[in-house]
Amino acid sequence: MTPSTAIPIRATHDLRQGATTIATGTPGEITEMTGDPVTYTVTFWPSGLRGSTVVLTNLRRTDLREA
């Protein structure tokens, strides 16, 4: 399910998927919610990568907090 409006979030802790690391507090937005229990696909805007985005999948509610 894709949210009808962007849901701004921040990473609650360092997130790692493969060679990608998103630091605690990095802003992003939920772009998709799937499954039961729900997992999230999130687009992050990491500092140091000006103008770039990073998409992580299969995140849990404990990985995110509302911004």
C-alpha positions in Angstrom: 0.0 0.0 0.0 1.3 3.4 -0.9 0.5 6.2 1.6 -1.7 8.9 0.1 0.5 11.6 1.6 4.2 11.5 2.4 4.9 10.5 6.0 8.1 12.2 7.2 10.3 10.1 9.4 13.8 9.8 10.9 15.9 6.7 11.4 15.9 5.7 15.1 19.3 4.0 14.9 22.0 3.3 12.2 20.4 1.2 9.5 22.4 -1.1 7.3 21.4 -3.0 4.1 24.3 -4.4 2.2 26.9 -1.7 1.7 24.5 1.1 2.5 24.4 2.7 6.0 21.8 5.3 7.0 22.8 7.2 10.2 20.6 7.7 13.2 18.4 10.8 12.7 18.6 10.8 8.9 15.4 12.2 7.5 13.2 10.4 5.0 9.7 9.5 4.1 7.7 6.4 3.9 6.9 5.5 0.3 5.3 2.1 0.7 3.8 -0.1 3.5 3.3 -3.9 2.9 2.6 -7.1 4.7 1.4 -8.3 8.0 3.3 -7.4 10.1 3.7 -4.2 8.2 7.1 -3.4 6.7 8.1 -0.1 5.2 10.0 1.2 2.1 11.6 4.5 2.9 13.4 7.1 0.8 16.1 8.8 2.9 18.1 12.0 2.2 21.5 11.3 3.8 23.8 14.3 4.6 27.0 14.3 2.5 25.1 13.0 -0.6 23.7 16.3 -1.7 20.8 15.8 -4.0 20.9 12.0 -3.7 18.4 9.7 -2.1 18.7 6.2 -0.7 15.8 3.7 -0.7 15.7 1.0 2.0 13.1 -1.8 2.1 11.7 -4.1 4.8 12.1 -1.7 7.6 10.1 -2.1 10.8 8.3 0.5 13.0 11.1 0.3 15.5 13.5 1.5 12.8 11.6 4.8 12.3 10.1 7.7 14.2 7.9 10.5 13.0 9.8 13.6 12.1 
